[in-house]
Amino acid sequence: MDDSLKKQSQHLPKELVEVIEISRSLGEQSSSFIKTALSRLWFDAASNMDDDKTFLSTGDIDAMWIRDSTWQVRPLIRFAENPEIADFIRSIIKTQAFYLAIDPYANAFNKTPSGYCWHKDFVDQSPWVFERKFELDSITGFWQLSLDLADAGHFTLDENWWQLTEELVELLWAETKHDPESYILFRPHNPPHDSLSNQGKGAPYANCGLIWSAFRPSDDACEMPFHIPSNIHASLLLRRLAIEAQGSRTYLAKRSEALANQIDRAVEEHAWFEVNGLKALAYEIDGLGGAVMMDDANYPNLLSLKFLGLTDDQLNKRIRECSLSFSNKWYFSNGHFSGIGSPHTGTDMVWPLAIAIAGITSDSKEEMVSALRMIEATASGGVIHESFSIDNPDKFTREWFSWAEMTYFELAMRILELK
């Protein structure tokens, strides 16, 4: 770790400095990775905006993803008794709400209305929007962080928050009956996964009760537009919303619970398929009988559902068997390293955040520690990247990917907490 990071870590909130010291019990290398992840999050990714908002870059791309920012800071909720940390997380939620109010169909935003963007896909695209890929997990990510911090007693769901949430719930209802002319994203000279099929309208589908989504948590286009992990995640959060809204917002509570029930029925009726003689949950479906049978590294994925709150032990076990085996075409192993990859980065490229999720969702401490060590062993140059080649970890993507670093941190914290 370089001297600048050592100096910076001395000015982290005391609970984070303490956990860096405690993590030495996992080894000096683990402590160094944790120090780097926390220091880069706190001092490099985060920067102040006006009105008590904080911009949080994804890492080496100077934009803030709603989804990424949730998973970058959610591991810090366990330290939210510290007012500085609680304020920091609240400031991220405030920024997420500000962005979603501007454009709930966008996935990534700028610090200022500069017009900077990955690609301008819409004539009326806001200058705040870095990329306007509609991903269901942008909305569910906002709810996840908000509700988790509220449950911890450090966030108040105020009137502005509820008004935005009401609008978002209605948007999700509308997307259960998606109008194919309402959202078109087509980049003719970019990689195929950067555009929706069918000239930007997406694959043919039949409305079946699920929420339509254009892009996956990887930012790749959905092959089929009903992304099952994101829909299940939405159902879990809609039920939490319904509980929070009871009494004060009866209509919202009913709308949220009704949508959760509709999603659960649709998953049960349409998302199960037979693979090698056994029933398996699809990754995506089209409502016409078609399915994409796989799992992707980026979460919400099927493997992460236990982490996200799915309590069905038998289902979680079956998902794990499918996701972490060669029945998943995006699972790679060479006998030394193994894990889930993504079409986003291609064959034999494994994602450290997927290794971390495999550890987090395991019931075995030995598997958790093994996942931690694999991430450390494949971190080229001492840095946890987006993905690495299982045959040559020095071949990697993304110089700095904060989401991966903080998922490693979440895994390390769970191991420490078991101790």
N, C-alpha and C positions, 0 to 999 in steps of 0.2 A: 504493500500500500504506500502511495507517495506521501511526502511530508505535508502537502496541502490538505489531504484528507485526514491525516492524523490531527492537524490543528483544528480542522472543522469539527471533528467528532468530539472535541473537548467542549464545544458550544452547543451540542445537541441537548435536548431536555434530559434531565438527570436520569429518568427511567430508561431512556435509550442508551445512555452511557453505561448504566448499570447492567443492562442486558448484554451489551458488548462484552463486558467483563465476565459476566456469568457464562456466556457462551464459550469461554475458554475451556470449559469442561468438555466441550465437543471437539476440542483441538484448536490449535492456533490458526490453522487454515480456515476452519469454520468461522472463527471469530473475525478473521480478516474479511471474509465474504460478507458477513453481517454488517460490519463497520462500513464497508464500501456501499452496500445497498442503502443503509440508512443515511449516510452522509450525502450520497448522490441524490437521493430523494429529497432530503431536507434543504440542501444548499444549492443543488444544480437544477433539478427538475422544477422545483417550486419557485414562483416569483409573485410578488404582490400586484394586485389590480386595485382599482378603486372600490370604495364601498365594502371593505372587509372581504373581498373575494380573493382567492388564490388561483392563479393559473398553474397547471401542472402538466408539463410536457411529458410525452410518452418516452422520451429518451433522446436519441439522436435525430428525431424528427421534431421540429419546433412547432408542434400542435398538441392540443389536449383532446384525447379521446374520452368520451363519457365512460365507456366500459373500462378502459385501462385505468383511469383515475380512481375508480371504485376499488379495483383490486390492488392498486398501488398503496392505498392508505388504509384499507379495511383491516390489515393486520395490526394497525396501531390502536384500534378501539380498545384492546385489552389494557392500554396505558392511559385511557382517557380521563382517569381521575386527576391527572396533571392538566390544569387549565390551559396551558400552552398547547398541548397535544389536542385537547378537545376543541379549542379554538381553530386549530389548523384543519381538523377534519370538517368542522362546520363551515369553514371558508371554502373548502372544496365542494361541499354540497351546495352552497350558495352559488358557486360558479356553474355547477352542473345545471341547476334550476334556471339560471340566467340564460344559458345556452339553449336548453330545451324549449324555453319560452320563445326564443328567436326562431328555431326551426327543429321541431321534434323528429324530423326525418333525416337529420344530419347526424353523423357519427363522430366528427372531429371538427375542432374550432380553433380560431386564432386568438391571440392575446388581445389584439386590437382589431378594429374593422378595416384591416389593411387590404382585403381582397386577395391576399396570398392563398393559394389553393393547390392541391395536388392536381386537380383538373376541374375546370368549370363546366359542369354538366348540365346546368339549368340557367336559362336566360335571367331568371329572377333570383339567382343564388345570392344569399346575403354575403356581404364582405366579411362578416364574422366567420363564415363557414369555410373550413379547410377542405372538407370532403362531405358530400351529401349522399352517403350510402345508407339506406334505411336498414337498420339492424335492430331487431327486437330487443337485443340485450343492452342497447344504449338506455332504453327506458327502464328495463328491469334492473340494470346496474345502479341507476339513480335511486330507485326505490330500495334496493338492497342496502346501500350505504346509509340512507336516511333512516330506515326502520331499525337497522342494527344499532346505530348510535342513539336513537330514541329509546330503544329497549335497554340500553346501557345507562340511561338516565342523563344523557348529556346533549340532547337535541330536542327542541320543541317543534312539533309539527304545527306551524302557524297558519294563518289564513292564506297567505300567499302560496305556501307549500300545498295546501289542500286544493286551492283553485287550479294550480298547475296539474295536480294529480287527477282532478276531475276531468280536465281536458285530455290528459293522456289516456285515461281509462276509456273515454269515448272514442279516441283515436284507435285504440286496440279493438274495440267493438266494430268500428268501421272496417278495419282490416280483416275481420273475419268474413267480410263480404267485399273483398278487394275489387276495385275497378281497375282493369288492366291499362286503361288510358290515363290513370291518375298519376302514375309514377313510371317514368321511362329513363333508364340510364344505359347509354350505349357509347362505348369508346372504340371506334372501328380500328384504330391503329395501335391499341394496347393489347396486352395478353388477354386471352379469352376469359380468364377468371375475373377480370376487371370490369366486365360488362355483363348485363343480364342477357340471356339468350332471347331468341325471337325478336331481334332488332330492339333490344332494350326493355321489353315488356316482361321477360321471364318465361319460364316453361308453362305449358298448358296445365290447368288445374281445375279441380271442382271444389267449391267451398264445402267444407265438411265440419265446420265448427272451430277449426284452429285459426290462429292468427298468421296471416301472410307476412313473410319477411323476404326482403330482396337479397340481403347479404348475410353471410355467416359471421361468427365472432372473429374469424381470421381476416375479415374484409374481402373474402372471396365471394363471388356470386353464388347464391344457392342454386344447386342443380335442379332441385325441386323446392317449391316455395314455402312448404310448411316444415320449419326447422323444429324438430321434436324436442331437443334439450332446452331450447329457448322457450318453447311453449310450456313445458313442464315447469321451468323456472318461473315463468309468468304466473302460472296457476298457484304455485307456492306463495308468491308475493301478493297476489290478489286476495288470497285468503287472509294473509296478515293485514292487508289494508282493510278488509271487511271488518275484522275484529277492532282495529283502531277507530274505524268510522262509526261503529255502533253507538247509538244514542244521540250523537251530535250531527251526524250526516247519514241519515237512514237510507236515503236514495243511493248514495255512493256505495254504502255497505251492501245493499241489495244488488247493485250493478256489478260490483267486484266479485261477490260470491257467485252470482249467476254465470259470469264469464269463466270463473275458475271451474265450476261444475261442467260447463259446456266443453272446456278444453279437456278435462279429465275423461269425459265420455268419448270425445273424439279420439283421444290417444288410445283408449281401450278398444275402440271399434275399428280404427284404421291404421294404427302404427305398429301392429305386431305382425311379424312374418316368420316363416319357417326357414331356418338355416341349418343345414346338415342334420335335419331331423329334429331340431330343437327350436322352440319359439324364441325370437329375438326382437328387440326393440329397434325400429329403424332410426336412422339419423335424420333423414328427410323423407317426406312423402308428397305426392301430388293430389291426393284425394280421389284419384282415378284408378287406384289399385297399384300404382307404381311406387317404388321405394328405393332409396339410396341406403345400402347396408354398409356402414363404416362408422368410424369415430375419428374426429379431428382433434389435433392437439389443443386448440384454443377453447377455453371454457367461457360460457356454458357449453360443455360437451356432455356426452352420456356419462363418461367416467366421473365427472365432477358432481353429478346430481346428489350423491350422498353428502358431499361437502356443502352443497347449496340448500340442504334441508330435507331431501327425500328420505323418509324413514322406513321404507319398505325393504327390509333386510334381504329377502329373497330376490327382489328385483335388482337391488344393488349388487348382489353376488353374481347374478346372471350377467349383468352389464359388464362387470369386471372381467369375467371369463371371456366375453366376446371382445372387449376393447383391447385387452392386453394379451392378445394372441394373434396368430396369423390369419384367423378368420376375419380380422380387421385389416383391410388392404393397406392401411396407413400405419400399421405397426411394423417396426423394423427391429431386427436383432442380428448381431453377428457373433454371439457367444460371449462377448466382452461388454458391450453396451447395448441397451435396448430401450425402446420407448415409442410413443406415438408421434408421428409427424403430421404433415399437412400438404395438400395439393399446392398450398401457397409457396412452399419451398422445395417441393419435389421429392423424388425417391431417395430413401436412405438418409434423410435429414430429420433428426429427432429434436424435439423441442424440450429444453430443460424445464419449462413451466409444466409440461405434461408429465415429466418424471416426478416433479414435485407433487402434482395432484395425485399421481399413483401412490406416492408415499402418504400423503394427507388422508386419503380415503382407505388406507389399509388398516386392518385391526392388529397388525403385527408391528411391534416396535422394531424388530430386526429389519423388516421391509422398509420401514420409514428411514432408518439409519442408512440402509443400503442405497436408497434413493438419494439421500443427501450426499453420500460419498460419490455416487455416479455423476451427479451434477458438478461436484468439485473436480473430479478427475477429467471431465470433458470441457472445463472452462478454459478456453485458449487464452493464454496471456493473463490468467487469473481473473478473467471477466466472464460472467454468465451472459451468453448471447441469446439471440432469438432461437436459432437452431444450429446444429452441428452435424457433420458427417459422421456416421458411426464407424467408418473406416479411417477417418482422419479428422479428429476434433479441431485441428487447426484450420479446417475449412468450415467457415461459419457464416451466418447472416446476422446483420445488425451489430454495430460496434457497441451500442448501449441500448438496452431494452429494460426499462425499469420494472415493467410488469413481471418479467421473469425473475429479476432480482428479489422482488418483494414476495413472490410466491415461494421462492427458496426460503426467505425469511419466515414466512408462515409455517413452513414445514419444520424449520429449525426450532421455532418457538413451541410447536406441539411436542417435539422430542424433549425439549427442556422442561416443559410443563409435566410430562410423564415422569421425569426424574423427581 
